[in-house]
Amino acid sequence: MFTRQDAIDLDANDPLAKYRERFIFADSEVCYLDGNSLGRLPKSTVESINTFLIEGWGTKIVDGWAEWIDKAETTGDLIGRAALGAAAGQTLAMDTTSVNFYRLVRAAISARPGRRTIITDEANFPTDRYIMQGIADELDLNLVVIPNDLQPHAAGEEFSDELVTTEILKPYLTEDVALVTLSVVAYRSGALHDVKEITDLVRESGALMVWDASHAVGAVDLQFDRNGVDLAVGCTYKYGNSGPGSPAWLYVSKRIQSEIQMPIQGWFAQRNQFLMGSKFEQTEGMRGFQIASPSIVGLLCIDEGFGMIEEASISAINKKASKGTEMMIELFDQWLAPLGFELVTPRDSTRRGGHISIYHPAAAQIARGLRDDMKVIPDYRAPNSIRLAISPLATSYVEVFEGFERIRDYTISEKLKDLDISGVKVS
Ligand SMILES: Cc1ncc(COP(=O)(O)O)c(C=O)c1O
């Protein structure tokens, strides 16, 4: 039996506990379990942005560009160092994940001429799937979608944990495949792919692998350099705590930078940018992958969020994410399984990120009620899943414990008793 005292003890022994007070808590009674959608606001971000507005933009005006011009690279290097296990000169912080994803996928396809098949999985994040569909139509390619949606495909089938293993992927890897793309952590089930094994397998087949690490970055120790990753994208606003719409990042391994050509040739990628030459000539290194003016306010928010990750260390953060999701699964078994919830996240802690996903036929109503009546912020995904996250720097174990207590209490409360959930299939 996992008790409140166990959660209190975990907090007392948590080396990251001190970071919690560095975030803004507008309502201390709220259990915020949605850090996998949007992280909390660091206090230092408020200070940094205010200072920039008054002393940076406000004072220096256009002269400020002298110090801001390379900021996509320096902030990119910080993200690489703090969270990706990437040496300098391989990460850029810019634009959105979707736009960066489009660029890397297009560039990877061009780097494998003659190959006409591209692969993703059904469980991938919608923007990735839609962009892949668009590119397949645009270039008349064969798009293969591995069937692993967690809803059962046939009667009697179990929920899928959405993991694509090398055994599942291997039969798809013909000589016609240019590119495979998956999410490091599946956005719904929370399953964590074996990045190294899959990248190695795809490389052996002659194709390129693009990873979307949006749901992993800042919770999982990614070690891109060590794992031999070639291409990856991700966001900064979830476990990176960098704010809504903060710039995303892209990673291009030094190993393949000379093979990669961006589909948009913008002026920031031009050699001797301010000579404003008549013909495009791509400059060396990561700057050659940048398109245009970076959002300085956004990048400064990233500096605060990822600066804190660097200080705390991604390995300590990853340990807390594992411990926190393990505690959630214990509480799930203790309180929620008997109430008709199902767990779809892997129980193996090496195969999870910072969130778990649970199913219930009345998930939509429960998620609504938790927000309206119980001061718990979960994340609801149609048709019937609730995602619950621990954001290791901002969330305490007691906050998670109380959140689960309230989910239990709300589900057995009178309010749900009259709900007609017949006809909604749980398993
Ligand atoms: C896995 C994944 N990819 C891409 C995106 C889209 O990000 P953006 O809106 O920055 O393009 C998200 C957003 O949550 C995501 O979770």
The ligand as a MOL file (V3000), in Angstrom:
LIG
                    3D

  0  0  0     0  0            999 V3000
M  V30 BEGIN CTAB
M  V30 COUNTS 16 16 0 0 0
M  V30 BEGIN ATOM
M  V30 1 C 5.2500 14.8190 -30.6610 0
M  V30 2 C 4.8640 16.2000 -31.1150 0
M  V30 3 N 5.2400 16.6170 -32.3130 0
M  V30 4 C 4.9100 17.8410 -32.7730 0
M  V30 5 C 4.1350 18.6920 -32.0140 0
M  V30 6 C 3.7320 20.0130 -32.5940 0
M  V30 7 O 4.4930 21.0460 -32.1280 0
M  V30 8 P 4.4370 22.4980 -32.7970 0
M  V30 9 O 3.0890 23.0510 -32.5100 0
M  V30 10 O 5.5720 23.2390 -32.1280 0
M  V30 11 O 4.6760 22.3630 -34.2470 0
M  V30 12 C 3.7400 18.3090 -30.7380 0
M  V30 13 C 2.9310 19.2060 -29.9030 0
M  V30 14 O 2.5250 18.9160 -28.8130 0
M  V30 15 C 4.1070 17.0250 -30.2860 0
M  V30 16 O 3.7280 16.5940 -29.0830 0
M  V30 END ATOM
M  V30 BEGIN BOND
M  V30 1 1 1 2
M  V30 2 1 2 3
M  V30 3 2 2 15
M  V30 4 2 3 4
M  V30 5 1 4 5
M  V30 6 1 5 6
M  V30 7 2 5 12
M  V30 8 1 6 7
M  V30 9 1 7 8
M  V30 10 2 8 9
M  V30 11 1 8 10
M  V30 12 1 8 11
M  V30 13 1 12 13
M  V30 14 1 12 15
M  V30 15 2 13 14
M  V30 16 1 15 16
M  V30 END BOND
M  V30 END CTAB
M  END
